[in-house]
Amino acid sequence: MTTTMTRLTMMILALAVTSVAEAQPTQSDPLQRLMAGNARFMSGKVTHPGQDGARRGEVAKGQAPFAMVLSCADSRVPPEVLFDQGLGDLFVVRVAGNIADSNALGSLEYGAQVLGAKFLMVLGHEYCGAVDAAAKGGKVGGNIDSIIDAIAPAAARAKADPDKTTLLDRAVVENVREVLSVIGKRSPALAGLAAKGSLTIVGARYDLDSGEVTVVKAGR
């Protein structure tokens, strides 16, 4: 079982190696569609698609999001805004540090298995307070500590990394990779869909300063 789960984890991590340039240049490709929206957001040429009354009435009858996004609860990182998407386009799960706890995983499993979403992006971001707290160590108290504990392995790897970027930047990226690994280990449902090619899972980082989303590669 351990060997099987390890293989599934590696399959998921391998999917994160895909670069933006390697994405199929069609609007039918979820990653390309998200990146096109992000490009509009960065340039200030947003179109606010699917936000009128007609779309509201349409999605009131049911939803079929083309992508899922697991992102941080940070108020500066609203996926629908930074990807310029409309009502019913994204199934978004937000929790501090974009961690994959049981509630987040259950929500994503629902999005994939019930709603039929075939794409999942794990989105970390610059200046993440939860990741910063984990990198600095110590305890905050209350339920916040469970979030810090989930990020701690990624923070430890970042501290051991000789990369010239800042510790926080390294930890943010490592945390995205950690979450990808957790999905493979703790969600047989999502890992199984990924292994069959029915679900594409990628990691990404959002830059608060520039507004740009870039895909995170698995490993170095």
N, C-alpha and C positions, 0 to 999 in steps of 0.2 A: 504494500500500500504506500509506504514511504517513497519507494522508487517511482511508482506511478505518479504520485502527487508532485514529486520533484520534476518529472518530465513535463507535466502540465504547467507547472510554474515557469519552467524555462521557455515553454511555448508562448506563454503570455508575455514574458519579458522580451522575447525575441520580436514580438509584434511592436514593441515600443522603439525598436531600432529604426523603424520607418521614418524618413525625414519628410519635411513638407514638400520638397522637390520631387520625392518619389511617389507622392499621392497622385492618383489618377485625376487629370485635369477636367473633371466633369462635375456638374452640380449634383449628380446622382451619388457621388462619393461623399460620405458623411464628413470625412476629415477635410476634403477640399471645400465643402460647403461651409464648414465652420471657419476655416482659414480665410475664405473669401469674405465672410461676414466680419472677421477680425480686421481684415485689411480695410474694409469700409469704416469700421470704428476708428482705426488709427488715423485715417485720412480725413475724418470728419464728414464723410459722405454716406452716413447711415441712411438706410431706406425704411427702417421700422416695418419690415414685412409682416403680414398676418396679424395686425393689431387693430383692425377695424371691426365694425359691428358684424359684418358678414362672417369674418373668421371667428369671432366670439360665439356666434350662433352655431357655427359648424362644430367647434370643439366642445360645445356644451353637450353635444350628443355622444361624445366619446373622444378618446385620444389615441394617437398613433405616432408618438415622438420618433424622429429619425435618429436621435442620438441621446445618450445618457451622459451626464457630467457629474463626477464626484469632485466637489470643490470645497474650499474653505468657507466658513461662515462669515469671514471678513466682509464688512460692509462695502469695501472698495472693489470687490470681486464678484459682481453679479453676471453669471454666464450669459443670460439672455441679452444683456446690454453689450458686453464686450465681444460677443459673436454676432450681434445685430440679427437676432432671431425673434420669431413671433410666438403667439399663443399656441401651445400644443406642439411646438417644434422640439423642445428639449425636456427630458425628464431629469430634473436636477436634484441631487442629494447634497446638502451642505452641512458640514460639521467642522468645528475648529480644527485646523491642522489637516484637513481633508483625509482624516484617518478612516480606515475601513473596519469599524466595529460591527457588532452583530446586527444592529439596527440599520446601519448603512448598507451592509451586505444584503440583508433581507429586502431592503428597498430596491436595490439594483437587480436582485434576482426577480423581483416582481416586474420591473421595467423590461427585463429581457424575456422572461418566460411568459408573462401575461400580456404585456403591451407590445411585445415583438420588436423592441429596439435591438439593432444589430451592431451598434457602435457604442463604446464606452471610453470616455476620456477622464483620466485622473489628473486633476489640475491643481498644481501647487502654485505659489506666487511669491514674488519678491517681498521682503520685509514682513514675513509671516510671524506674527507675535507668538503663536503656539510653538512654532519650530524654534524661535529665538529662546523661549523659556526652556525648552528641552536642551538646547545647545549650552545654555548657561548652567544647567543642572539645578539641583535643589528641589524643594517642594513648595507649591503654592497653597495647597489646602483644598479640601472639599473634592468635588468630582472633577475639578480641573486636573488633578494629578493623574487621573486615568488617561487623559489625553496626552499629557507629557510623557507618561510611561510608554505609550504606544509609539511615540516619536523617538524615544531615547536610543533605540538601536541605530537609527539613521543618523542621529546626531553624533553617536560614537564613531561611526564610520567616517563622517565628515571631519572629525577632529584628527583622525589618523591619515587623512588624505593630504598629500603635499601640494595640491593644486593651488595656484596663486590667487584664486578668487577668495572672497571673504568666507569666513566660517559659516555665516548665516546662509549665504548663497549656496554653498556646498551642501549644507544640511537640508535646504529646501529641495534640491534635486534628489539627494539621497532619500528623502522622505517619500517622494513620488515613487522611486524605485521600490522602497519598502512596501508601500501600499499595493503596488503591482504584485509583489511577492505574496503579500497577505491574501490577496484575492485568489491567487492560485492555490494557496495552502488551505484556506478556510471556507472557500465556496466551491465545492465540487460542481455545483450547477453552472456557475459562470465559467469555471475552468473547462468543464466538459463542452460547453457551447463554443468556447474559443478553440479547443482542440479539434472540433468538427468543422471549424471555419464558419460557424453561424454567428459568431460574435467577434468583432475586432476590438482589442483593448490597447490603448496607447496612453503614455504619460506625457504631461506637458507642464510648462512653467509660464506664468503670466508676469510680465514686467509692468509694475505700476507706473513707472516713469514714462515709458514709451507707449504703453498700451498693447504691446506685441505679445502674442502667444507663440512659443516655440516648442517643438516636440522634444522630449527628453529621451536621449538614447540610453539603452540598457547597458550598463558597464562602460568601460573605457577602451 
